[in-house]
């Protein structure tokens, strides 16, 4: 082969490699290391949390919704004392079943589930038409994860009383849990057609619409070419049945409240989704992404919920405060959000907290407010307050992750590692905890140890953009530019951020 042809082939191969991988602009220098370490830490911190959900909250009552007490040995003993006075109270046995399940004591849970079943069977033997007993029996089956049997009992209760509030709520909810949205919708529509002006049969609509909205948004998130306009809530979810119910009698405050709260949940979720998928959303400028139309819509929502605070017939002001706090967050006014979020937390005191009805999400949103303000001290104070409220608020691996991130920002690696280990004890396959441990290893120049944790995280979830950025930075520092470049490009596919392109790819690589 002629020498000139060999050189040409080598040059072509070199160009092909550069086109696929890019090449380093210059050798990595000593001053690059602090910048890359800081970037890795910023990437790991980059996940503000905003949640706004229906959360089993009864819109009409001032008292907490039905649910399990905090799972503690002390509460278990209190329930047992109540059982001494009410030995046939199946609800107490059911509550103890749930409590022991959450305390990870399966033998006791199984024992009290059997006692609950025996107690309710005696009641039904004497009162076979008792809708309340049938609902309780359904809940016992639910605690045993026998969903078909539970649904059967709810249907029996419904047959006894088609306007029973619990049956109207639980039957569609069981379908929703199994992603049978069409079945849930058909049940609700039949009830609305039979009782078009009954409030109770419309109360299942918020749960249906919100869960369906989440489901559809997840489906849309898989489609990269969907136009943004198609993601607006009025296009994904019209909330037509709720809107029609409200517009038939716009002077009925309960109807409007049901509709507005549901719309606010969906709208908050949508803006959060748009924000985290927007290329302008980066570690240096964290703001919720809104258009002029969004701003106008949020102002209308603000006006409505501020009026709610003055409505005497609205005994439970919790959701109004929660909505206003979230609206101000979405309007990028975190200072204005804080007092409303704090009030929401006070309206869900620990002593009344239940497994499905507590201030967990309000703490999360308050954490987000301090995060947006770059108020690390306030951020730390709130997350530790939330953790302190356990077990009234169930322990959460994500809370331990957040506490670990705070420890990292304080340069307390030992404290951070302890929090991440605690998260893994709760969820053995928690990807964020593994990435946290990888970051600690990287910050201490243990590149091999860092890569081991990154690889363990990758096996569990290969769709986290933060994982690829951290892997790319570690690879770059480990003198592996080919894998570094490929990781950055993969991270950019999952999170199309200008920050990744400008601060990492363009800074360190020539791309041909």
C-alpha positions as CSV (number, residue, x, y, z in Angstrom):
1,X,0.0,0.0,0.0
2,X,1.4,3.4,-0.9
3,X,2.6,5.4,2.1
4,X,0.5,8.4,1.2
5,X,-2.6,6.2,1.1
6,X,-1.8,4.7,4.5
7,X,-1.4,8.2,6.0
8,X,-4.7,9.3,4.4
9,X,-6.5,6.3,5.9
10,X,-5.0,7.0,9.3
11,X,-6.1,10.6,9.1
12,X,-9.6,9.6,8.0
13,X,-9.8,7.2,10.9
14,X,-8.6,9.9,13.3
15,X,-11.2,12.3,12.0
16,X,-13.9,9.6,12.4
17,X,-12.8,9.1,16.1
18,X,-12.9,12.9,16.7
19,X,-16.4,13.1,15.1
20,X,-17.6,10.3,17.4
21,X,-15.9,11.3,20.6
22,X,-14.4,14.8,20.3
23,X,-10.9,15.5,21.5
24,X,-9.5,17.3,24.5
25,X,-8.7,20.9,23.7
26,X,-5.7,20.7,26.1
27,X,-4.3,18.5,28.8
28,X,-6.2,18.7,32.1
29,X,-4.5,21.2,34.4
30,X,-4.3,21.4,38.2
31,X,-6.6,24.4,38.3
32,X,-9.3,22.3,36.5
33,X,-9.8,19.9,39.4
34,X,-11.5,22.3,41.9
35,X,-13.8,23.5,39.1
36,X,-14.8,20.0,38.1
37,X,-15.3,19.0,41.7
38,X,-17.5,22.0,42.3
39,X,-19.5,21.2,39.1
40,X,-20.0,17.6,40.2
41,X,-21.4,18.8,43.6
42,X,-23.6,21.4,41.9
43,X,-25.0,18.7,39.6
44,X,-25.8,16.4,42.5
45,X,-27.6,19.3,44.3
46,X,-29.6,20.1,41.2
47,X,-33.0,18.7,41.9
48,X,-35.5,21.1,43.5
49,X,-38.6,19.2,44.7
50,X,-42.1,20.6,44.2
51,X,-45.1,18.5,44.9
52,X,-48.7,19.4,45.1
53,X,-51.2,16.5,45.4
54,X,-54.6,15.7,46.6
55,X,-53.0,13.7,49.4
56,X,-56.3,12.1,50.6
57,X,-57.4,15.4,52.0
58,X,-61.1,15.7,52.7
59,X,-62.1,19.1,51.1
60,X,-65.1,19.6,53.3
61,X,-63.9,18.7,56.8
62,X,-61.6,20.5,59.3
63,X,-60.4,17.2,60.8
64,X,-57.7,14.9,59.3
65,X,-58.9,12.2,56.9
66,X,-59.1,8.6,58.0
67,X,-55.8,6.8,58.1
68,X,-53.2,5.0,60.3
69,X,-51.7,6.7,63.3
70,X,-48.0,7.1,63.4
71,X,-46.3,3.7,63.6
72,X,-44.8,3.6,67.0
73,X,-44.7,0.9,69.7
74,X,-46.3,3.5,72.1
75,X,-49.3,4.0,69.7
76,X,-49.6,0.2,69.3
77,X,-50.0,-0.2,73.0
78,X,-52.6,2.6,73.2
79,X,-54.6,0.8,70.5
80,X,-54.4,-2.4,72.4
81,X,-55.8,-0.7,75.5
82,X,-58.7,0.6,73.3
83,X,-59.3,-3.0,72.2
84,X,-59.7,-4.2,75.8
85,X,-62.7,-1.9,75.9
86,X,-63.9,-2.6,72.4
87,X,-62.9,-6.3,71.7
88,X,-65.1,-6.5,68.5
89,X,-64.0,-3.2,67.0
90,X,-62.6,-4.4,63.6
91,X,-61.3,-0.9,62.8
92,X,-58.9,-1.1,65.7
93,X,-57.6,-4.5,64.6
94,X,-57.2,-3.1,61.1
95,X,-55.2,-0.1,62.3
96,X,-52.9,-2.3,64.3
97,X,-52.4,-4.5,61.2
98,X,-51.2,-1.5,59.3
99,X,-49.1,-0.2,62.1
100,X,-47.2,-3.5,62.6
101,X,-46.7,-3.7,58.8
102,X,-45.1,-0.3,58.8
103,X,-43.0,-1.3,61.9
104,X,-41.8,-4.3,59.8
105,X,-43.2,-6.8,62.2
106,X,-45.1,-9.1,59.8
107,X,-46.0,-11.8,62.3
108,X,-48.0,-9.3,64.5
109,X,-49.5,-7.8,61.4
110,X,-50.7,-11.1,60.2
111,X,-52.1,-12.0,63.6
112,X,-54.1,-8.7,63.9
113,X,-55.4,-9.0,60.3
114,X,-56.9,-12.4,61.2
115,X,-58.4,-10.9,64.4
116,X,-59.8,-8.0,62.3
117,X,-61.3,-10.5,59.9
118,X,-62.9,-12.5,62.7
119,X,-64.3,-9.4,64.4
120,X,-65.9,-8.0,61.2
121,X,-67.3,-11.5,60.2
122,X,-69.2,-11.5,63.5
123,X,-70.6,-8.1,62.7
124,X,-71.7,-9.1,59.2
125,X,-73.3,-12.3,60.5
126,X,-75.6,-10.1,62.6
127,X,-75.9,-7.2,60.1
128,X,-75.3,-8.5,56.6
129,X,-76.5,-5.3,55.0
130,X,-74.1,-3.0,56.9
131,X,-72.3,-0.9,54.4
132,X,-69.8,0.3,57.0
133,X,-68.9,-3.3,57.9
134,X,-68.5,-4.2,54.2
135,X,-66.2,-1.2,53.7
136,X,-64.1,-2.3,56.7
137,X,-63.9,-5.8,55.3
138,X,-62.7,-4.4,52.0
139,X,-60.0,-2.4,53.9
140,X,-58.9,-5.7,55.6
141,X,-58.5,-7.3,52.2
142,X,-56.6,-4.3,50.9
143,X,-54.1,-4.6,53.8
144,X,-53.5,-8.2,52.7
145,X,-53.1,-6.9,49.1
146,X,-56.1,-9.0,48.0
147,X,-57.3,-6.2,45.7
148,X,-60.0,-8.1,43.9
149,X,-61.6,-9.3,47.1
150,X,-61.4,-5.7,48.4
151,X,-63.1,-4.3,45.3
152,X,-65.8,-7.0,45.6
153,X,-66.7,-5.8,49.1
154,X,-66.8,-2.2,48.1
155,X,-69.2,-3.1,45.3
156,X,-71.4,-4.9,47.8
157,X,-71.4,-1.8,50.0
158,X,-72.3,0.3,46.9
159,X,-75.1,-2.1,46.1
160,X,-76.5,-1.6,49.6
161,X,-76.2,2.2,49.3
162,X,-75.3,3.8,45.9
163,X,-74.6,7.1,47.7
164,X,-72.3,5.7,50.3
165,X,-69.4,8.2,50.3
166,X,-66.6,5.6,51.0
167,X,-67.9,3.2,48.3
168,X,-68.0,6.1,45.7
169,X,-64.5,7.0,46.6
170,X,-62.9,3.6,46.9
171,X,-64.3,1.8,43.8
172,X,-62.8,4.1,41.3
173,X,-59.7,4.5,43.4
174,X,-59.1,0.7,43.2
175,X,-59.4,0.9,39.4
176,X,-57.0,3.8,39.3
177,X,-54.4,1.9,41.4
178,X,-54.4,-0.7,38.7
179,X,-54.2,1.9,35.9
180,X,-57.7,1.0,34.8
181,X,-58.6,4.6,34.1
182,X,-61.4,3.8,31.7
183,X,-63.1,1.6,34.3
184,X,-62.8,4.3,37.0
185,X,-64.1,6.9,34.6
186,X,-67.1,4.8,33.5
187,X,-68.1,4.2,37.1
188,X,-67.9,7.9,38.0
189,X,-69.9,8.9,34.8
190,X,-72.6,6.4,35.6
191,X,-73.0,7.9,39.1
192,X,-73.0,11.5,37.8
193,X,-75.7,10.6,35.2
194,X,-77.8,9.2,38.0
195,X,-77.1,12.0,40.5
196,X,-76.0,15.0,38.4
197,X,-76.1,17.4,41.3
198,X,-74.8,15.2,44.1
199,X,-71.6,16.5,45.6
200,X,-70.3,13.2,47.0
201,X,-70.4,11.4,43.6
202,X,-68.2,14.2,42.2
203,X,-65.6,14.0,45.0
204,X,-63.8,11.1,43.2
205,X,-63.1,13.3,40.1
206,X,-60.1,15.1,41.6
207,X,-58.3,11.8,42.3
208,X,-59.2,10.5,38.9
209,X,-58.1,13.6,37.0
210,X,-54.9,14.0,39.0
211,X,-53.8,10.4,38.6
212,X,-54.8,10.4,34.9
213,X,-52.9,13.6,34.4
214,X,-49.7,12.2,35.9
215,X,-50.1,9.1,33.8
216,X,-50.6,11.0,30.5
217,X,-47.7,13.4,31.4
218,X,-45.4,10.4,31.9
219,X,-46.5,9.1,28.5
220,X,-45.8,12.5,26.9
221,X,-42.4,12.7,28.5
222,X,-41.4,9.7,26.4
223,X,-42.1,11.7,23.2
224,X,-39.3,14.1,22.4
225,X,-41.1,15.8,19.5
226,X,-44.3,16.8,21.2
227,X,-45.1,20.5,20.9
228,X,-45.1,22.3,24.2
229,X,-48.6,23.6,23.6
230,X,-50.0,20.1,23.6
231,X,-48.7,19.7,27.2
232,X,-50.9,22.4,28.6
233,X,-53.4,21.0,31.1
234,X,-56.4,22.1,29.2
235,X,-55.2,20.1,26.2
236,X,-54.0,17.0,28.1
237,X,-56.9,17.1,30.6
238,X,-60.0,19.2,30.2
239,X,-61.4,18.4,33.6
240,X,-64.7,18.6,31.7
241,X,-66.9,16.8,34.2
242,X,-65.7,18.9,37.1
243,X,-65.9,22.1,35.1
244,X,-69.4,21.3,33.9
245,X,-70.5,20.5,37.5
246,X,-69.1,23.9,38.6
247,X,-70.5,25.9,35.7
248,X,-74.0,24.5,36.2
249,X,-74.1,26.4,39.5
250,X,-71.2,28.9,39.7
251,X,-72.5,30.4,42.9
252,X,-72.0,27.1,44.8
253,X,-68.6,27.6,46.4
254,X,-68.0,23.9,47.1
255,X,-68.3,23.1,43.4
256,X,-65.9,25.9,42.4
257,X,-63.4,24.9,45.1
258,X,-63.4,21.2,44.0
259,X,-62.7,22.3,40.4
260,X,-60.1,25.0,41.2
261,X,-58.1,22.8,43.6
262,X,-57.9,20.0,41.0
263,X,-56.9,22.4,38.3
264,X,-54.2,23.9,40.5
265,X,-52.7,20.5,41.2
266,X,-52.4,19.7,37.5
267,X,-51.1,23.1,36.6
268,X,-48.4,23.0,39.3
269,X,-47.3,19.6,38.1
270,X,-47.2,20.8,34.5
271,X,-45.0,23.8,35.2
272,X,-42.7,21.7,37.2
273,X,-42.4,19.2,34.4
274,X,-41.8,22.0,31.8
275,X,-39.2,23.5,34.1
276,X,-37.0,20.4,34.6
277,X,-37.2,19.6,30.9
278,X,-36.3,23.1,29.8
279,X,-32.8,23.8,28.4
280,X,-32.5,27.1,30.3
281,X,-33.0,25.4,33.6
282,X,-29.5,24.9,35.0
283,X,-27.5,24.8,38.1
284,X,-26.6,28.5,38.0
285,X,-30.0,29.9,37.5
286,X,-32.8,27.9,39.0
287,X,-36.2,29.3,38.2
288,X,-39.6,27.9,37.3
289,X,-40.1,28.3,33.6
290,X,-43.4,30.1,32.8
291,X,-44.8,32.0,29.8
292,X,-46.8,35.2,29.9
293,X,-50.0,33.0,29.6
294,X,-48.8,31.0,32.6
295,X,-48.2,34.2,34.6
296,X,-51.7,35.4,33.9
297,X,-53.2,32.1,34.8
298,X,-51.3,31.9,38.1
299,X,-52.5,35.4,39.0
300,X,-56.1,34.3,38.6
301,X,-55.4,31.3,40.8
302,X,-53.8,33.5,43.4
303,X,-56.9,35.7,43.5
304,X,-59.2,32.8,44.0
305,X,-57.2,31.1,46.8
306,X,-56.7,34.4,48.6
307,X,-60.5,34.8,48.6
308,X,-60.7,31.3,50.1
309,X,-58.9,32.5,53.2
310,X,-61.8,34.9,53.8
311,X,-64.6,32.3,53.2
312,X,-66.2,31.5,56.5
313,X,-67.8,28.3,55.1
314,X,-64.4,27.0,54.3
315,X,-63.5,25.5,57.7
316,X,-60.3,23.8,56.5
317,X,-57.9,26.4,55.2
318,X,-55.1,24.0,54.7
319,X,-55.4,23.5,50.9
320,X,-55.8,27.3,50.3
321,X,-52.5,28.0,52.1
322,X,-50.8,25.1,50.3
323,X,-52.1,26.3,47.0
324,X,-50.9,29.9,47.6
325,X,-47.5,28.7,48.7
326,X,-47.1,26.7,45.5
327,X,-48.4,29.5,43.3
328,X,-45.8,31.9,44.6
329,X,-43.1,29.3,44.1
330,X,-44.2,28.9,40.5
331,X,-44.2,32.7,40.1
332,X,-40.6,32.6,41.3
333,X,-41.5,34.5,44.5
334,X,-40.2,32.1,47.2
335,X,-40.1,34.8,49.9
336,X,-43.9,35.3,49.5
337,X,-44.4,31.5,49.4
338,X,-42.7,30.8,52.8
339,X,-45.4,32.1,55.2
340,X,-48.2,30.2,53.4
341,X,-46.2,27.0,53.4
342,X,-45.4,27.4,57.1
343,X,-49.1,27.9,57.8
344,X,-50.0,24.8,55.9
345,X,-47.6,22.8,58.1
346,X,-49.1,24.3,61.2
347,X,-52.6,23.2,59.9
348,X,-51.3,19.6,59.7
349,X,-50.0,19.2,63.3
350,X,-48.1,16.0,64.1
351,X,-50.5,14.9,66.7
352,X,-53.2,14.6,64.0
353,X,-51.0,13.2,61.3
354,X,-51.8,10.0,59.6
355,X,-50.0,7.8,57.0
356,X,-51.9,9.4,54.1
357,X,-52.6,12.9,55.5
358,X,-49.7,14.9,56.9
359,X,-47.5,17.9,56.1
360,X,-44.8,15.9,54.2
361,X,-45.3,17.6,50.9
362,X,-45.5,21.1,52.5
363,X,-42.1,20.5,54.1
364,X,-40.8,19.6,50.7
365,X,-42.2,22.8,49.2
366,X,-40.8,24.9,52.0
367,X,-37.4,23.2,51.4
368,X,-37.7,24.2,47.7
369,X,-38.4,27.8,48.7
370,X,-35.2,28.0,50.7
371,X,-33.3,26.2,48.0
372,X,-34.5,28.8,45.4
373,X,-33.4,31.6,47.8
374,X,-30.0,29.9,48.2
375,X,-30.7,29.9,51.9
376,X,-28.7,26.9,53.0
377,X,-29.4,27.5,56.7
378,X,-33.1,27.7,56.2
379,X,-33.0,24.7,53.9
380,X,-31.1,22.6,56.5
381,X,-33.4,23.7,59.3
382,X,-36.6,22.6,57.5
383,X,-35.4,19.2,56.4
384,X,-34.2,18.4,59.9
385,X,-37.6,19.5,61.3
386,X,-39.3,17.1,58.9
387,X,-37.0,14.2,59.8
388,X,-37.7,15.0,63.5
389,X,-41.4,14.6,62.9
390,X,-40.9,10.9,62.1
391,X,-42.7,8.5,62.4
392,X,-45.8,10.8,62.3
393,X,-44.4,11.6,58.8
394,X,-43.1,8.3,57.5
395,X,-39.3,8.0,57.1
396,X,-38.3,8.8,53.6
397,X,-35.0,7.9,51.8
398,X,-35.3,11.1,49.8
399,X,-35.2,13.2,53.1
400,X,-32.0,11.4,54.1
401,X,-30.6,12.1,50.7
402,X,-31.4,15.8,51.1
403,X,-29.8,15.8,54.5
404,X,-26.7,14.2,53.0
405,X,-26.5,16.8,50.3
406,X,-26.6,19.5,53.0
407,X,-23.7,17.8,54.8
408,X,-21.8,17.8,51.5
409,X,-22.3,21.5,51.1
410,X,-21.0,21.9,54.7
411,X,-18.0,19.8,53.6
412,X,-19.0,17.2,56.2
413,X,-18.3,14.0,54.3
414,X,-18.7,11.7,57.3
415,X,-22.1,13.2,58.1
416,X,-23.1,12.9,54.4
417,X,-22.0,9.3,54.2
418,X,-24.1,8.4,57.4
419,X,-27.2,10.0,55.8
420,X,-26.7,8.1,52.5
421,X,-26.2,4.8,54.4
422,X,-29.4,5.5,56.3
423,X,-31.2,6.0,52.9
424,X,-29.8,2.7,51.6
425,X,-31.0,0.9,54.8
426,X,-34.5,2.1,54.0
427,X,-34.2,1.5,50.2
428,X,-31.4,-0.9,49.3
429,X,-31.5,0.1,45.6
430,X,-31.6,3.9,46.0
431,X,-29.7,5.4,43.1
432,X,-29.3,8.9,44.6
433,X,-27.7,7.4,47.7
434,X,-25.3,5.5,45.6
435,X,-24.4,8.6,43.6
436,X,-23.9,10.5,46.8
437,X,-21.4,7.9,48.0
438,X,-19.8,8.1,44.5
439,X,-19.5,11.9,44.9
440,X,-17.8,11.6,48.3
441,X,-15.3,9.2,46.9
442,X,-14.6,11.5,44.0
443,X,-14.2,14.6,46.2
444,X,-11.6,12.6,48.1
445,X,-9.7,11.6,44.9
446,X,-10.8,7.9,45.1
447,X,-11.7,7.6,41.4
448,X,-11.9,3.8,41.5
449,X,-14.3,3.8,44.4
450,X,-16.4,6.5,42.8
451,X,-16.7,4.5,39.6
452,X,-17.8,1.4,41.5
453,X,-20.7,3.3,43.1
454,X,-21.6,4.9,39.7
455,X,-21.7,1.5,38.0
456,X,-23.9,0.1,40.8
457,X,-26.3,3.1,40.3
458,X,-26.2,2.6,36.5
459,X,-27.3,-1.0,36.8
460,X,-30.4,0.1,38.7
461,X,-31.3,3.1,36.5
462,X,-29.6,4.2,33.3
463,X,-31.9,7.1,32.7
464,X,-30.6,9.6,35.2
465,X,-28.8,12.5,33.6
466,X,-26.9,13.3,36.8
467,X,-25.3,9.8,36.7
468,X,-23.7,10.5,33.3
469,X,-22.4,13.9,34.2
470,X,-20.8,12.6,37.4
471,X,-19.4,9.6,35.4
472,X,-18.1,12.0,32.7
473,X,-16.3,14.3,35.3
474,X,-14.8,11.3,37.1
475,X,-13.6,9.9,33.8
476,X,-12.1,13.2,32.7
477,X,-10.1,13.4,35.9
478,X,-9.2,9.8,35.5
479,X,-7.5,10.6,32.1
480,X,-10.3,8.9,30.1
481,X,-11.5,11.6,27.7
482,X,-13.3,9.2,25.3
483,X,-15.7,7.9,28.0
484,X,-16.0,11.3,29.5
485,X,-17.2,12.8,26.2
486,X,-19.6,10.0,25.5
487,X,-21.0,10.4,29.1
488,X,-21.5,14.1,28.7
489,X,-23.3,13.6,25.4
490,X,-25.6,10.9,26.9
491,X,-26.4,13.2,29.8
492,X,-27.2,16.0,27.4
493,X,-29.7,13.7,25.6
494,X,-31.5,13.1,28.9
495,X,-31.4,16.7,30.0
496,X,-30.9,19.1,27.1
497,X,-29.2,21.8,29.1
498,X,-27.0,24.6,27.7
499,X,-25.0,24.3,31.0
500,X,-23.8,20.8,30.0
501,X,-22.9,21.9,26.5
502,X,-21.2,25.2,27.4
503,X,-19.5,24.4,30.8
504,X,-18.4,20.8,30.1
505,X,-18.4,19.8,26.4
506,X,-17.3,23.1,24.8
507,X,-14.9,24.0,27.7
508,X,-12.9,20.8,27.5
509,X,-13.5,19.3,24.0
510,X,-13.0,20.1,20.3
511,X,-16.1,18.6,18.6
512,X,-15.8,17.9,14.8
